[in-house]
Amino acid sequence: MASARRTFDFVVAANRLPVDRVVDDDGTTRWQASPGGLVTAMDSVMQGRRAAWVGWAGVPDEDVRPFDRDGVRLHPVVLTAEEIQDYYEGFSNETLWPLYHDVIVPPRYRRRWWAAYREVNARFAECVAQVAARGAVVWIHDYQLQLVPSMLRELRPDLRIGWFNHIPFPPVELFGQLPWRDSVLRGLLGADFLGFQRRNDAANFARACQQLLGAHTSGDVVSWVGDEDEPGSGERRVRMAAVPISIDFTTVDELARTPGVRRRAQEIRASLGNPRTVLLGIDRLDYTKGIRHRLRAISEMFADGDIATPEVTLLQVATPSRERVSAYRELRSQVDGQVGRINGDHSTIGASAVHYLHHSYPKEEMAALFLAADVLLVTPLRDGMNLVAKEYVASRWDGGGALVLSEFTGAAHELTQAFQCNPHDIVGLKQTIVAAMSEDAASRRKRMLGMRRRVRTHDVHAWARRYLAALEAAPDKPDRG
């Protein structure tokens, strides 16, 4: 007789599993931990629990069997190449991503993409329902899986279901453009608790439920009578709140203090010609990150004589991203052109105005870059949080460095001592960069130490504990004691 399926008391569902497949030179296949804040956050939460993680393994059309890694059961969800194109590249990244980021580029609406999104979300819900023990806690992540809460609620009403949005949630005036807006809201209302990065995001969701579904909100609780036409759609009371994500401060801080990283930071400055000021940008190559606005400001600063080589240089790291999506290919072409024009106009022999690197780097190199930089430029047009800003702060154990931070990031609500800016205001952005470069060392150190205290206290482990306490108590608030 076949053995009973293993079930788990704690289940995480995300678009991707927390591992990447690696093929070694000898042809051996192995799985290694994926980079990123979510994996780090969940690692500490899942240890010591009967835990499982449901997600795509990153390989199209391949049925990877469930396997154990570091005490956690990984359950791959099979996606076809066509589903990846329609559900992920299409609906998730050409419809939802631009819509949720202030329509910086126009969203594209395709019925075929929506059908694939529903199908994949249903598959995730079915997989979670199969692996979750009775009364289990389920934590669903991000905009790719917004229909899973209600689908899972219908399959398993015994579960405690939470969802967390890692990106902004748009105002109803923008969200209302989505042809399937009501279905997305109903999908999210299947959860017991909805976590957002900022209070404004939670408020935007509440207003959308009020205006589009006719739901009632009282404080941070949405009450909805349900939809007669939706099977399994009963009355719901769902709590929503801002629970901003963070980083593993101790790990980043300890890495930045290692002799190897400190030596590498000195090597980086030497390779740049030991300029007086190193400006640094580290971003995923995405139109939301404000890279073009930043480069325009830097170009004008060189032209106006505010900065000059070899005393000042910009090191811009742009990690490759979604290169099969047309808007991202166009962005890369535009950034390449901007960098070329700046260097052509303002570089001198042996001293480049901008050093541009289109690569991803391991965490050790990132820590060295943070230590080498005098000023980090974080200038997104819209960002749910921006963990790079927090990683920079955690890396600066020496109290040095300055952070220029867009007011349109979630991090700006926490890192109030940063040099905050509006990246759309090029004149203001230039002035902010100059202020960050010219402030005296004692004042900069005071700012940095204040930000370090904030990130140390509100680290990723505190974030996870706070979220799970809210989920356990929902729709009530958790006991602060």
N, C-alpha and C positions, 0 to 999 in steps of 0.2 A: 504494500500500500504506500502511495506517495506521502512524503512527510509534509506536515503543515507548513504553509508559507510563513517565513519570519516576519514579525511585525515589530514596530518601534514606537516608543513613547514620545519621541521628539523627531519631527521631520521638517527639513528645510527644502523648499522648492525654489529653484532659480533657473534662468535660461540655460546656464552652463554648469556643469559639474565643477568642483573646486580643483580639478586636475587637468593637465594637458598631456596628450600622448607624445612621447619622444622616442625617436628611432636612433639608436646609437650606431656608430660606424660599423660595428660587426653585424648589424641588422637586428639586434635585440630591441624589442619594444618594451617600454616601461612608462609608468605614469608619474609625473612630478607635479608638485603643488603649483597652482596657478598664482601669478602675482595679483595683488589687489587687496583693497581694504576689506571687502566682504569675506574673503577666504580667511583672512587673519582674524576678523571678528568672530566668525562662526567656529573657528578652531577651538577657542577657549570655551565657548558656550556648549559645544557638543561633547567635549571630553567628559568622561564619567557618566554619560547618559546612554541609554539604548537609542542610538540616533541613526538616522538615515538622511541622505541628500539625494533629491531627485533633480535631474537636469540632463541636458544634451551633452554628449561626450565630445562634440566638436568634429565628428567624422560623419559625413553624409551617407545615408543608405546602409549603415552598418549596424547590425544588431549586437551590441556589446552586452555581455552578460553582467548582472550585478556582481560587484566585488567589494572586498573590505580593504580599507586603507586607514592606518592610524586609528583603529578602533571604530571607524564610521563606515556604515554600509552605503555604498554608492550605487544608485539605481539609474542607469542611463535610459533616456527617452530617445527612441529612434525617430530621426527626421530625414526625409528624403531631400535630395538636392533641390527639387522644385519647391518643397515647403520652406527650406532655408531662404530661397529667393523671395518667396511671397510673404511668409510670416515674419521673417527676421529682417532681411534687407528691404523688403517692401513695406509692409504695414508698420512694423516696429520702428524702422529707421528712416523711411521716407514719408510716413504719415504721422505717427505719434511723436517722434523725436523733434521735428521742426515745429509741430503744433504746440508742444509742451515747452519749447524754448522761444516763446514770443514771436513765432513765425518769422524768424530771421531769414530763412529761405521758405518759399511757399510749400506747404504740404501737398502731397499728391494722394488722391483718393481713388482707390481701385477696388471694385467689388470682389474681384478674385483674391486680392490680398486679405480682405476682411474675412472671406470664407476660410482661407488657410489659417488665419489667426484664431478663429473660433475652433477649428479642427485641432490645432496644436494645443490650445488651452484645454480642450476637452481631454486630450490624451494625457496631459500633465495631471489633470484632476483625477483621472482614472488610476494612474500609477500611484499617486499619493494615497488614494482611498484604499488601494491594495496593501500598501506597506505600513500604514498607520494603525497602531493598536487602538483598542477601544478607549475613547476619552483622551487620545493623544493631543499634544500641542503641535500645530502646524504653522510654520513661518514662511510665507510666500514673499518673494522679492521682485519688485520692479515692474516697469511699465509693459514688459513683454507678456506678463501673466495676469492681466487685470480681470479676466473673466473667470479665473480659477476659483476665487473664493466662493462665488455663488454656485458654480458647478460642483465643487467639492461639498458644499453645504447640502445640496440636494442628494448627493450620493451617501454622505456620512454626517448626518445632523448631530452626532455625538461628539464631534471634534471641536476643539478650541482653535479658531482660525485667526491668524494675524497676517497683515500685508504691510510692507514698507516700500515707500517710493524713494528711489535714490536720485531722482531728477525732480525738477519743479513740477507743480501742478498748475495749469494755466487758469487765468480768470475766465469766467463763464462767457465773456464776450468773444474769446478766442476758442475755448473748448466747444462752444455751441456750433462752430463750423463743422465739427465731425458728424458725418451722416449717421454714425452708429453711436452717438453720444449717450442715449438712454441705456443702451445695452451695456456700455462700459460702466456707467454708474451703478446699474443693477448688479453687475458682476462684482464690483468692489463692496457693495452693501451686503454681500454674503459673509464678510469677515466680521469678527467680534471687535477688532481694533485695527485702525488704519493709522500708520505712522508716516509722518512727512518730515522733510528737512527743516522747514520754516513754518512759523505760524501763518504767514500769508498763504502758503500752499494748502494748509488745512482749511483756512477760511474760504479759499477759492473752491475747494471741493464742497464745502457746506452750501455755498451759494448756488453751485451748479445743481445740487440735489434739490434745493428749494425751488429754483426757477424752472428746471427741466422735468423734475419728477413730482413736484408738488409736495416734497417731504417737509417735515417740521424739524427745526433745530432749536435746541435749548442748551446754551453753553457750548460744550464740545461734543454733544450727543445728537446724532441724526436719527429721527424716528420716521419710519416709512411704513405705510400700511400694506405695501406689496402690490403686486400687479395680478389682476384676475386672469390675464392671458398667459401668465408665466407659470408653468408647472413647478410646484415646490416653492413658490414665492409667497411666503407668509409675512406677517408683521415683523419688522426688524428694528432693533435699537443698537446703533453702532457708535462707538466712541472714536474720535479722531483727535490727534494731538501732534505737536512738533516734538520729534525725538532726534535731534541732529546727530549724525554719525561722526565718528572720530577715528583716530589711528592708535596703534600700539605704541604709545609714547616711549616706554622703557626700552623696547627693542630698537627703535630708531635712534634714540639717544645713545644707547650703548654701542651701536654700530658706528655712529659718527665719532666716538671717542677712541676707536681702535687705531693702533699705530699705522696699519696699512692704509686706512681711509685718510688719515691725516697726511701721510706722505703723498698719497695720490692727489689730494687737494692742492698741495704745493706744486706738484708736477703739472697740474692743469693750469695754474696761474703762470708758471714758467713757460709752458707751451704757447700761451697767449701773449707772451712778451712781457710778463709782469707789469700789466697796466696798473695805474693808480686805482681805477674802479672797474670791476667786472659786473656788468648787468647780466642777469640770467633769466631766461624764460624756458620753462619745461611744460609742455602741453601735448595732449593728444591732438593730432592734426584735424581739428573740427572747427566748423564755422562759428560755433558758439563761444569759442575760447578767446576771441578778440585779437588774434595774432595779427591780422591785417591792420587793425587800428593801432596796435602797439608799434608795428614797423613804420607806420606813417608818422607817428609821434617821434620815433627815433630818427627817422630821416630828416624831419624838420629841425630837430635839436642839433644834428650835425650841420645842416645848412645854415642855421641861425648862429652857430658858434657857441651854443650852450655846452657842447661836448666836442671833443676832437680826438682822433687817433694820434699817437699811440697811448694817450693817457686813459682813454675810455674805450671799451669794446662791449658789444652785446654778443653773448653766447646763447643762441636759440636752438633748443632741442625740440623737435616736432616728431612725436611717435606716430608711425603709420597707423591709419585707421580707415576701415570701411572703404577700401579702395575700389570696390566694385560698384559703389554708389556714385552717380554722376556728379552730385554736388561736391563730393569730397575730391574727386579727380580735378574738378575745376578749381577748387580751393588750393590744391597743391600747386597747380600751374600759376595761380596768382601770387602765392607766397614766394615761389621760386623767382618770379619776375621782380617782385619787390626787393628781395635780398640782392639780386644781381644789380639792380639800379642803385641801391644804397652803396654797395661796395664799389661799383664803377665810379660813383660820384665822390665818395668820401674816404676810401681806403688809400693808404700810402704803401710804399714798398716795405714789405715785412710787417705790416700792421693792418689787418682787416678791420673794417668798421663792424661787420657782422660775421660771426662764425656760425654757420647754419648746418645742423646735423639732423638728418631725417632717419633716425634710428630709435630703437628701444634699447634700454640699458638695464643691467642688473642693479639690485638695490645698493650694492657696495659703491658702484660708480655714481649712482644718484646721490648718495650721502656725501661723496667727495665733491660733487658739483655744488651741492648746497653749501659746504664749508668753504669752497673757493669763491663763492659769489658775495659781493658786497651788497647788492640789491637784487632781490627776486621780484620780477614783474609778473603778477597774476591779474590779468585784465579781461576776464570773460565778459561777454555781453549778457549772459545768463548762465548760471551754474547752480545745481542743486546744493552742493557743498563746496567742493574743491579741496581735496585732501592733500594736494601738493603744497598748499600754503601751510597746512598743519605739519607736514613732514619737514618743511624748511625750518619751522620754529623748533621742532623737536631735535633737529640736527644741530642747532646752534647752541651747543653746550657752553661755548665760549662767550656767550652774551653778545656776540657781534652780529653784523648783518642788519638789513632793513627790508621790510616787506611792503611793497606797493600792491594794494588789494582792491579789486573792483567791488563797489558797493552792491553789485548785482549777484554776488555769490552768497551762499548760505554761510560761509566762513566769516563774512563781514559782520554778521550779527554776534559772533563770539570774539573775534580778534579785533576788538575795538581800538587797540593801540596801534594797529597798522596804519600806514599812510593810505587812506582810502580815496578812491577816485571814481569818476564817471568815465568809462572808456570811450563813450560817444563824444565826449568833450575833449578834443585833441589838445586844445590850448591848456585846459585844466590838467590833463594827463601829463603833459610836458612839465608843467609847474610842479606837479606832485613828484615826479621822478627827480627833478632838481632838488626839491626839498629833502627827499630821502637820501640823496647823495651828499648833501651839504650839512645835514644836522650834526651837531657835535657828538663825539663818541659816548659821553656820559648819558645824554638824552636818548640816544639810540639803544644803549644798553638797558636803560630803564624800561623802554618800550618792549624790548625783546624778552626780558625777564618776566614782565607782566603777562605776555602772551604765552610763555612757556608754563607759567603757573596754571593758566586756564586749560591748556591742552593736556598737561599732566593730570590735573584733577578730573577733567571730562574726557577720559581716554576711551578707546573702543570697548573695553571691558565694562566700563560704567554705562556706556550706551546700550550694550546688550542687556545688562541687568535691568536698566530702566525700561527698556522696551518690553521685556518679558514680564516684568511686574505689572505694567500697564495692560498687557494682553490678559494676564491672569485675572485682573480685577474688572475688566471691561464688562458692561458699559460704564461701570463706576470708575472713579479714580483710585489708583493704588494708595494704600496706607503709607504715609510718609514716614511713619515710625518704623 
